[in-house]
């Protein structure tokens, strides 16, 4: 996939960090990444 980026997120929750409301910092990170993607 050309121009793809891997943006790891360190969390004690592992893959469960994506559970809505579990980690506010992750949700902010995810929103920031999605916004950047949609602006491209």
C-alpha positions in Angstrom: 0.0 0.0 0.0 1.8 3.1 -1.2 2.2 5.9 1.3 0.8 3.9 4.2 1.7 4.8 7.7 1.8 2.6 10.8 0.9 4.5 13.9 1.3 2.3 17.0 -0.4 3.4 20.2 1.1 2.1 23.5 -1.5 1.1 26.0 -1.8 -1.2 29.0 -5.1 -2.3 27.6 -3.6 -3.9 24.5 -6.1 -4.3 21.6 -9.0 -3.6 24.1 -7.9 0.1 24.1 -10.3 0.6 21.2 -13.3 -0.1 23.4 -15.3 3.2 23.3 -14.7 5.3 26.4 -11.9 3.2 27.8 -9.0 5.5 27.1 -9.7 9.2 26.2 -6.2 9.7 25.0 -6.6 6.9 22.5 -9.9 8.3 21.2 -8.2 11.7 20.7 -5.3 9.9 18.9 -7.7 8.0 16.7 -9.7 11.1 15.8 -6.6 13.0 14.9 -5.4 10.2 12.6 -8.8 9.9 11.0 -9.0 13.6 10.5 -5.6 13.7 8.8 -6.6 10.8 6.6 -9.8 12.4 5.4 -8.0 15.7 4.7 -5.5 14.0 2.4 
